[in-house]
Each structure stands twice: as C-alpha cells, then as structure tokens.
Amino acid sequence: MRFESASGESHEPRRLPWPDADGKPAYVVADPKRPGPVSRRANAIEGTQMEMAGVLLTHARQLVDEAGLEELRYLVAEMTRVLADILRIASRVKH
C-alpha cells in the first residue's frame, strides 16, 4: 500500500517499533528524506533494539555451554523476540 503526500510523492507506510493503543501494529507515512519526530523516535528505538540484540548475542555465547534448561529456555524466548525486531528493521531497510 502506498500513500501520496501533498507534494505528489508516493510513500509506503513504515511499521513502527511500538504497537498502537489496541496492541496492533502501528504505522507512519513519512518522507524518508525528511523524517519527522515520529520517524526520528522510531529510528532511536530501533537503534536501541539493535544494540540490545548485540548484548543478548554476547550473553548467549557465554551461556551456551554452561546454562541449565530453564536459562536456555529464557534465552531462546528472548532471542526469538529480538530476532523478530531485527527482521522487522531489516525488511524496512532493505526497501
């Protein structure tokens, strides 16, 4: 789905890294060349999510040989959540 701006340019909606008030995916339509405050906030949150993924990966590498079953389950749950964030970010950047 594409939207046309007042200048006549066509833009795709960007999925934001937070849900709307009902818990559903939230989107913004903005000019990527002139990001507004919502896009800048989304960029900052995505940057933090990327950093957190790196920290989690480092932690996982340390735990993999010594963690018990419960720790590994927790680690897999967190890695699954982080991977979903990273894939969402990467799919946006790819376009």
Secondary structure, 3 states (H helix, E strand, C coil): CCEECCCCCEECCEEEEEECCCCCEEEECCCCCCCCHHHHHHHHHHHHHHHHHHHHHHHHHHHCCCCCHHHHHHHHHHHHHHHHHHHHHHHHHHC
